[in-house]
Amino acid sequence: MDPYAALRFKEFNIFLVVRFAMVFAWSMQFIVIEWQVYSLTKDPLSLGIIGLMEIIPAVCMALFAGHYVDQSEKRNLLIKCIIGFSVVSLGLFVISDPTLETTLSPNTILYSIYALVFLGGLVRAFIGPTVFSLIALIVPKKIYPNAATWSSSTWQLASVMGPALAGFSIGWIGVHWSMCVIFGFSMMALAFLLKIGRKPILNPKIGEPVLQSLKDGLRFVYNSKAIFGALTLDMVAVLFGGAVALLPIYAQDILQVGSEGFGILRAAPAVGASITMLGSTRFPLHKNAGSKLLWAVFAFGICIIVFGVSTSFWLSVAALFLSGAVDGVSMIIRQTILQLKTPDNMRGRVASVNSIFVGSSNELGAFESGLAAKVLGTVTAVVFGGCMTILTAGTTAIASPSFRKLDLSRDVEEHGKE
């Protein structure tokens, strides 16, 4: 297959710019928030609460969001999502003004940040299903796997640059003006999105009762062994492998490398994942996908353990880089499974379930890591998470031989003929 097939569609290139700007802004914002909150509290549990504040609305609204996305025009819905994110980023810009520190207590600032993160979680519940559904309306079915790879690669590239710039910008211009940069990128995403035309609504059941729609979506995911297995495996791995949530502690207290080193540590996993994803455009991963996914999760756990016990900055960077590289394999295979095995009228609901299983598990993993660090200590919490990830991969390999033998080659060939 042509490795640049999806890039030959103008609207898909515009979509990639929108995706890059949004992910860049979101990932940069999360890093700046983590830094500011830990600087205010010096409490690892406060880092976990950031994740909790985002996961509560994201999970509670996810299924309804999937139903709403399947019933709505995708381009205009994404415009509303970006406007919502812009409101959050503007609020964070205002509350991070250093002059407010003389008039507001640290707790007031902290709780205001938590409230804005909560609002961002509501927005996020709609963004994931909308983006996933929009891709399928921009490119033909035969190049879904290629489009999914480029979309994921763009996501990872933005995840590299967002945290890296966040770390340096905190040192250069401070938290307040870093938030202004984030708002600027959200405006950039909005401007480019307006260049994409409105898309048809492919759901034949417009007006379907909400509860019936949600039941159909959940039933489809549960009955699809490939989708359910991939989501479950990745959810548990991300839940217990959430070491990145504790990076402010490593940067400030263990490795003592400051905000610049924090940015490098935070970007390292995404650099590794980006390299994996760009390589996969020429060397697809659909053959023996199940076993590759299991090995990737197992290797991810090993990398997390190495990072946890390391006291060397560059060894820590290397471990995080490799964790991102193998996590990139997992992400590509999961996205390929979702794109190939999800019918058009179910994309919003399936993506919303994906956001519950995988997307929200990042925040739940952050809370678990923060709580474990509070109880067990930072290093012990990270090592424990890596061990649980390895155990999950091994258990899945033994308990589910059909998933271990999963191969997507035939699915790719069938879509190529459409």
N, C-alpha and C positions, 0 to 999 in steps of 0.2 A: 504493500500500500504506500501511496505517496505520503511521506512524513509531513508535508506541508499542505495536505488536502484542505483542512479546515481554514487555513489562512488565506485561501483563494476566494473567500467570501467576505466582501467589504464589511457587512454588518457584524460578522463575527470578530473582525479586527477591532471594530469600535467597541464591541462588547468586552473584549479583552482589556481595552484601556479603562473602561468603566470598572471592571472587576479588579484590575490592578489598583486603581485609585481608592476604591472602597476598602479593599483588604489592607492596603498600605495604611490608610487612615485609622482603620479599626485596630490593627495590630500595634501601631504606634501609640494610639490612645491607651490601650490596655497597659502597655509598658510604662508610660508616663504616670498612669493612675497607680500602678503597683509601687513605683518609686516614691510617689508623694505620700501614699498611705503608710508605707513602712517607715518613711522618714518622720511622719507624724506620731506613729504609735510604737515603733520598735517591737511589735508583737507579731509573730508569725501567723497567729490565728486571724489577724486582720486581713492578711493576704487571702486566706481561705474564704473570708466573708465576702470579698469582692466577687469571687466565683459564685458563691451562694446567691448573692443579690442578682446576678445575671441568670442563673439557672432556674430560679423559681418562676419568673414570668415566661422564660423561654419554653420550659416544659409544660407549664399550665396552658399556654396558648398554642402550642405546637400543632396539635391535631386539628383544632379549629382553623389555624392558619393554613394548613394543608387543604382543607375543604374549601376555604375562601379563595385560595390561589387557583384551584381547579375550576372555580366558578367565575374567575375574573380574567380580564385582559392583562397580560403579564407586563408589558412595557410600562403602562401607566401605574400599575401597582408598585413596580420597582422605583419609579419616580417618587411615590409617596413614602416608600421606605427610606430613600436617601434623604428626603426632607426631614423625616423623623430623626435620623442619625445626626443630621446637621444641627438640629435643635439641641440634642444631647451634647455634642461637641462644643457648641456655643455656650451652653450652661457651664460646662467644665472650664472653659476659658475664663468665664466671669468669676467662678468660685475660686479659681487658682490665683487670682490677683494678689500679689504679696501685700498690698495695702490693706486687704481685708483681715490680715493676721492681727492687726492692732485693734480691730473692732469686733471680730468674731472669735469665739473660743475654738481651740483645735477640734473639740467634739462636734461643734456645729459644722465646721468645714468637712470633717470626716463623714458625718451623716448626710450632708448634702451630696457628697461624692457617691455614697452608697445609693441614694435616691435616684441620681442621674444614671448610674449603672443599671438600676432596676428598670428604668424607662428604656434604656438601651436594649435590655433583654427582651422587652415587648417587641421592639423593632426587629430584633434579630430573628424572632420566631417566624416572621414573614419573609425576611430576606433570603434565607436558605432555599425554601421551596420555590420562591419566585425565580431566583437565578437558575436553579436546576431545570425548571420548566421552560425558561426562556431559551436556553441553549438548544433544546430540541426543536424550537420553532425557527431558528436561524440557519441551521445546517440540515442537509438531508440525512436520512437514517443511516445510509451506508458509511458515513464518516463519523458517526457518533463516538466510537472509541478514540479516534484521532482528536476530535473536538474536546472530549473529556480530558485527554492527556494535556492538551494545550491549556485548557482552562485551569486544571490542577497545577500545571507548571507556573502559570501566571499568578495563581494564588500563593504558591510557595515563594516565587521571586519577590512578591510584595511582602511576604512574611519575613523575608531576609532583610529587605531594605527598611521596612517600617521599624522593627526593633533596633536595628543598627543606628538609624538616624535618631530614634528616640533617645538612646543612650548618649550619643554625642550632643544632641540638641539640649538635653538637660544641663550638660556641662557648659555649653556655649551660650545659650539664651535663656535658660531656666525653664521651669515647668509651665509658667504662664504663657510664654510666647510659643512654646512647643505645642500647646493646645490650639493656638491660632493657626499654626501650620496644618494641623489636623483638619481644622474647619475648612481651610483652603482646598485641601485635597477632596473633601466631600463635595464642595462646589464644582470642582473639576469633573468629578464623576457625574454630577447632575447635568452639566453642560454637554458632555459627550453622549449621555443616554438619550438626550433629545434628538440626536441624529439617527436613532434607530426607529423604524416605523412601528405602528401598532400591529399586533399579531392576532390571528383568529383564535377563538376559544374552541378547542377541540373536544370538550367534554359534552357528550350527547345528553347528559342528565342535568341540565341547568335547572335550578330550582329544587333539586333533590333534597329531602329533609336532612338536616345536619347529622343527626344520630345514625341514620342509615348510611350516609356517606362515610362517616368515620368508621363504622363497623366494616364496610366493604374494604376500606384502606387497610385496616388492621388485619383483616382476614387474608387479604392478598399477601401482605408481608409475611405473616406467620406460615402460610402454606407454601411460600417460595423458599425452599430449603437453602438455596444459594444466597439469596438476599438476607434471610434471617440469620444464617450462620455467619456471614461476613460482618453484619452489624453487631451481633452479640460478641464475637471475638474481639473486634476493634474497640467496642465499648469498654470491656473489662480491661483490656490492655491500656487504654487511655486513662481509665479511672485510676488504676494503681501505678501508672507510670508518669504521673503528673509532676515530675521533678522540676519542670520549668517554673512552676508557681513559686518555688522557693529560691529562685535565682537571686532576688534582691538580698536574701540572707547570705548566700554564698559570696556574692560580689562585695557586700559591705563588711561582713563579719568573718568569713572563713578564708576566702582568697584575697580579700582586701585589695580590689582592683578598681574601685570607684565606678562612676556612672559610665565611663567609656568602656571599661572591661565588662560591665553589665550588658551594654549594648552588643558587644562581641559574643558573649555567652548566649544571649537571647537569640541572636541571629544564626548561630552555628547550626542548630538543627535544620533550619529552613534552607541554609546553603546546601547542606547534604541532600535534602529532599529535592531541591531544584535540579541538582546535577543528575540525580536518579531519574527525574521526570523528563528532562531534556533528552537523556539517553534512551528513554523508553519510546520516544517518537521514532527512533530507528530500530530499536530492538524491543518489540512488543512483549508484554508479559502474560498474554492470554493463555499460552500453552502451560498446562500443569499449574493453573492459577491457584488452586487450593493449597497444594504443598508449598508453593512459593510464599503464599500469605502466612502460613503457619511458621515457616522458617524466619520470615521477616519479623514477626511478633516475638519469637524466641530471641533473635539477635537484639531486638530493641530492649528487652529486659536485661540482657548482658551489659549493654551500653549504659543503661541507667545505673546499674550497680557500680560499674567502674567510675562513673561520674560521682556517685554518692561518696565513695571512699577517697577520691582524689583530693590532694592538697596542692597540686600543681595546676596553675592556670591553664597552661597549654595542653596538658593531659585532659583537663576538664573540657576544653574547647574541642579536642579531638573526639572525646567520647560523645559529646552532644552532636558533633558533625555526623558521626557514624549512626547515631540514633535517628537522625533526620533522614539519612540515606536509606536505611531499611524501612523507616516509616513511610517514605515516599513510595516504596514498592507496595505497601499495604494500601495506601490511599488510591493509587492508580488502579489496582485490582478491584477495590471496593467500588470506585466510581464506574469502572467498566461494567461490573456486574449490574449496578443500578441502571445504567443507561441502556444496556442490552435487554434486560429482562423486565423493564417497567413499561406498560402500555401508556400511550399519550394521555389518556383521560385519568390516569392514576398518579401522574408525576408529582403533583403538589402534595398529595397525601403520603406517598412513599418517601418523598424528600423530608416531610415533616417528621415521620417516624425516624428517618436517618438522623435528623437533628437531635431527637431525643436520645437515641442510642449513642451517637458518636459526638455530635457537636456539643451537646450539653454536658457530656461526660468530661469534656475538658474543664468546665467550670466546677462540676462535682468533684473531679479529680483534684482541682486546685483546693477545694474545701477539705477534701480528705487528706491531702498533703499538709495543709496548714494545721489541721487538727492533730494529725499524727506527729508532726514536728513539735507541737505544743506538748504532747504527752510523752513521746518517745525520744525527742531530740531530732534535730534536722537530719544528720547523717543516717541515723537508724531508720527514719521514716522513708528516706529515698531508697535505701537498700531493700527495705521491706517491700516497697512498691515494685522494684525490679524483680524480686523473687516471685511475687504474685503474678507478674506478667509472664514469666517463664513457666510457672505452674499452669497458667491458663492455656498457653499454647500447647503444652504437653498433654493436658487433659482433653482438649479438643481433638488433637490428633488421634488419641486412643479411642475416644468415645464416638467420633463421627468419621468413620472410614469414607463415607460418600463425599463428605466435604473435602477430605484430604485428597481425593481423586478428582476433584472438580477441574474440568478443562473447558475453556471458553472458545476454543478454536472453531467449533462448529457454529456457535452463535455468531461469531465475527463473520464467517463465510456467508451465512444466511442473510445477514444484514447487508453485506456487500453486494448481494444479488438483487436487492430491492431497488 
